[in-house]
Amino acid sequence: MTEFFSQGGYAFFVWGAYGMVALLLLAEILQLRAERRTILSRLGRLIRMRREDGR
């Protein structure tokens, strides 16, 4: 098990790469969630504006 975690002497680079990928995936998910909220908000505003214009 120790050999697995040491990755043949390259543990810092291997686990650092895994950490960077995990961090970037998390950032992507958070960015997509924020973008989704913005889009839904804009759509709601557009629907309200169209309803007000139609009255």
C-alpha positions as CSV (number, residue, x, y, z in Angstrom):
1,M,0.0,0.0,0.0
2,T,2.9,2.4,0.8
3,E,4.3,1.7,-2.7
4,F,1.0,2.7,-4.2
5,F,0.8,6.0,-2.4
6,S,4.5,6.8,-3.1
7,Q,3.9,6.2,-6.9
8,G,7.5,5.2,-7.5
9,G,8.9,8.4,-6.1
10,Y,6.6,10.6,-8.1
11,A,3.8,10.9,-5.5
12,F,4.0,14.7,-5.3
13,F,3.4,15.1,-9.1
14,V,0.8,12.3,-9.4
15,W,-1.3,13.3,-6.4
16,G,-0.9,16.9,-7.3
17,A,-2.3,16.2,-10.7
18,Y,-5.2,14.4,-9.2
19,G,-5.8,17.3,-6.8
20,M,-5.7,19.8,-9.6
21,V,-8.2,17.9,-11.7
22,A,-10.5,17.6,-8.7
23,L,-10.2,21.3,-8.0
24,L,-10.9,22.2,-11.6
25,L,-13.9,19.9,-11.8
26,L,-15.3,21.5,-8.7
27,A,-14.7,25.0,-10.1
28,E,-16.5,23.9,-13.4
29,I,-19.5,22.6,-11.5
30,L,-19.8,25.8,-9.4
31,Q,-19.4,28.0,-12.5
32,L,-22.1,26.0,-14.4
33,R,-24.5,26.3,-11.4
34,A,-24.0,30.0,-11.3
35,E,-24.5,30.3,-15.0
36,R,-27.7,28.2,-14.8
37,R,-29.1,30.5,-12.1
38,T,-28.3,33.6,-14.2
39,I,-30.0,32.1,-17.3
40,L,-33.1,31.1,-15.3
41,S,-33.3,34.6,-13.8
42,R,-33.0,36.2,-17.2
43,L,-35.7,33.9,-18.6
44,G,-38.0,34.7,-15.7
45,R,-37.5,38.4,-16.2
46,L,-38.2,38.1,-19.9
47,I,-41.4,36.2,-19.3
48,R,-42.6,38.9,-16.8
49,M,-41.7,41.6,-19.3
50,R,-43.7,39.9,-22.1
51,R,-46.7,39.4,-19.8
52,E,-46.6,43.1,-18.9
53,D,-46.4,44.1,-22.5
54,G,-49.4,41.9,-23.5
55,R,-51.8,43.5,-21.0
